[in-house]
Amino acid sequence: MAELPFTLDQLRILQAIVKEGSFKKAAETLYVTQPAVSLQIQNLEKQLEIAIFDRGGRKAQLTEAGKLLLKYCEKILNQCDEACGAIEDLHNLKGGSLIIGASQTTGTYLMPRMIGLFRQKFPDVSVVLQVHSTRRTGWSVANGQIDLAIIGGQLPAELHELLEIIPYATDELALVLPVKHPLARHHELTKEDLYRLSFVTLDSQSTTRKVVDQLLKTSGLDIQRLRIEMELNSLEAIKNAVQSGLGAAFLPVVSIERELAAGTVHKPNIADLEVKRELKLISNPSRYTSRASEAFTKDILPVFASWDSPLRNKEAGVKKKL
């Protein structure tokens, strides 16, 4: 790209001269000396290889070339003002965009609440939510396609060196029963009770199902002894099956808060068994962090990390990091 034959300062001086009617008054308006103004115009004419002002009269008069340049000068300076205004708006969150990622459960049940609160506080920022597997979400953050994300699964080892990973909150995996199930009368069950239940689960090939199975195994359950009577393709389908009396299920508490509040499912405690997973905030520290990303991290995430809900932060110090 060829070097431009003028500078923004020279265009501002040209505009001021025309507006004020003389080099002297333009210098006073711009708080510079008249010789400085004259020198800038001389340099501009030299660079353009054409006269801009007709110096024959007492008042500064534009030549035909000067009038043409002035027309573009006003457009250029207006565009510059708009650019500065747009950047200022971004800084004040009166514009811009935010792309957030999430794994399936988090994206379905938690993120809409967060985005709703963010939009209340910053209505001029457009927000896009992308819900994919933990692996795909992690790579999208690493590649700069997503600004930040909250995930519940395990990231591939190669992403740990590329991303900043901050523990955010703890999500409980809870046993839920149909309200008319005989065991629904009990506040607490034993592990042996679980092996007598009929379960509704996700498809065995789904990533979420594998995560759930691993969490149950880590918590001390023999998942081979669990009686799987039905496999479905979504958590919503599983919730409906439980409410219809078709079996028990292990579901993230964040996904069944409405059902628990409405009393359409029963959530017993299980003696000596606590199944939890850690939700994590991920971002790419090597990429530019937008003002919108900072606002979401600092103003929205702490609200939900300390929110009085089954999904709440258990880790001391995480809130300080956020």
Secondary structure, 3 states (H helix, E strand, C coil): CCCCCCCHHHHHHHHHHHHHCCHHHHHHHHCCCHHHHHHHHHHHHHHHCCCCEECCCCCCEECHHHHHHHHHHHHHHHHHHHHHHHHHHHHCCCCCEEEEEECHHHHHHHHHHHHHHHHHHCCCCEEEEEECCHHHHHHHHHCCCCCEEEECCCCCHHHCCCCEEEEEEEEEEEEEEECCCHHHHCCEECHHHHCCCEEEEECCCCHHHHHHHHHHHHCCCCHHHCEEEEEECCHHHHHHHHHCCCCEEEEEHHHCHHHHHHCCEECCEECCCCCEEEEEEEECCCCCCCHHHHHHHHHHHHHHHCCCCCCECCCCCHHHHC
